[in-house]
Structures are given as C-alpha cells and as structure tokens.
Amino acid sequence: QVQLVESGGGLVQAGGSLRLSCAASGRTFSSYAMGWFRQVPGQEREFVSAVSWNGASTYYVDSVKGRFTISRDNAKSTVYLQMNSLKPEDTAVYYCARRVVYSRDYPSDLHEYASWGQGTQVTVSS
C-alpha cells in the first residue's frame, strides 16, 4: 500500500517561495503520475499541478503557471512542488496524491487520484 507524506509548508510573505515535498512509501512510485491539489476551508479541493510517471509531462492550473514547478525524483520516491512569487490566494492546505486512472485526459480530476497524504499548510501573508 502506498503512503504519501507531504512536507515543506509554512508561513511566507507575498512574493516569497516554498518547496513542498511528497515522499512515497512502496516500490511502485515510478509507475504512477502524481498530482498536487490544494484546499481552502469551505471550498472544494482543486487541482494545482501534475507530473507524468517519468517526469516528461507536466500540467498546471492557469493561476500557477509560470510561478510553480512540479518535478519528481523516482530514485527517491519523491515529488516536489517549487512555489515562487507566492500570493495570498495561494494560501491553502496542499495535498499530493497518485493518479490511479490511466487516461489521456487532462489530469485534473481529483477522483482519478488515491493515496492522499495528510496535507501541508501553506500560508501567504500580504
């Protein structure tokens, strides 16, 4: 069973940077695309970014394009989200998950993901 643990969240001023990490247990990490989602209390969990199993393809929600970069290190079973030029509206709990549905569709549907981590809080002050 794959378990995911996020880390790297914190409090940062607007314009600052954070790097989130998501470490996976199990030997099948490299078989799956991975995604980052975020959630604000009272709102639905939203897609942020995803990366294909080999890192060759990456996807971003429009609001983070040019500011966030997703990457993965299959040797370390870890996926990263480098977040630059942070804005107060980026404040949320960030979750990683593995995509368990094999599809050519845009990987933004959270129902195609499983093994959610516990989340890490990102707070951006203005």
N, C-alpha and C positions, 0 to 999 in steps of 0.2 A: 504494500500500500504506500502510495506516495504522500509524503507530508511536506508542506511548504512553510517556511518561516521567513517573514519579512523583517527587515531592519533598516535603519538609516533615517527614519523620520525625525522630526524635531520642529523647533521654532526658528524661523528665519525672517529677516526683514525683506520687504519687497525689493526685487532686483537681485536677491541672493540665489544661492544654489544649494541643492542637496542631491545626494546619490543614494537611491534606495537599492537594497539588495534583497533577493529572494533565493534562499538556499533550499534545495530539494533533497530529500532522502530517497533511497531506492536507486535501482540501476537502470531505470528506463527514461531518465530525464531527457536524453537526447532524441527520444522518439517523438516528442510532443512539441507542438508550438506552445508558446507561453504568452500570457497576457497580463497587463496591468489594468486594473479598474480602480475607481475611487467613488466614495460615497459620503455625502453630507447628510447629517441627521434630517429625517423627514423627506429625503429625496431618494430616487431610485439610484442604484449602483450604475455608474456609467463607464463606458469603455474609454480607456486612455491610449493604450498602445499595445501592440503585439509583435512577436517575432517568430519567424518560422523555425522549424526544428534545427536547421543548420545555420541560422542567423543571416541567411542570404536575403530574406524579405522582411521588411519592417512596415508597420502600419501605425498611423497616429490619428487621433481625433483632431479636427481642424484647429481647435483652440490651443493646442500644444505644439503644433508643427513649427519647426524652427527653434523651439526652446527646449524640448525634451528629446532625449536619445535613448532608445532601448538597445540592449546588447545582451549577449549570453556567452557563458564560458562552459561548454559541455564537460570539459575535464574537471571543472569544479562544481558541476551541477548547480549553477547559479545564474540567475538572470538579473540584470541591472536596469535601473531607470535613472539616467542622469537628467536632473531638472535644473535648468538655468533660467535666469530672468523671471524668477517666480513672482506671481501676482497674488493678491489676497484671494482672488476667486479660485486659486489652486488649493486652498485650504480644504482638507478632506481626510478621511481615512483611506489609505491606499492599500489595495489587496492585489496579490498575484494569484494566478491560477493556471492550470494546464488545460489546453484545449483538447477535448476528448472526442470531438466530432471531426472526422476527416472530410473537409469540404473546401471547394474553391471559392466559396462565398467570402465576402469581407469578414474578417474575424472579430466582429464587434458584438456578437450576440452572447451575453453572459450565460445563457442556457446551454451553450456549447462547451462550457468550462466546468471543471471539477477540481477537487483537492484544494479548495480555497485556504489560504493562510489566515492568520488571526488579524492581520492588518497592522499598519503602522501609521500613526497620526502625523500629518504634515500641517503645520500652521504657519501662514504667511501674514505678517503684520504689515500694516500700511504706514 
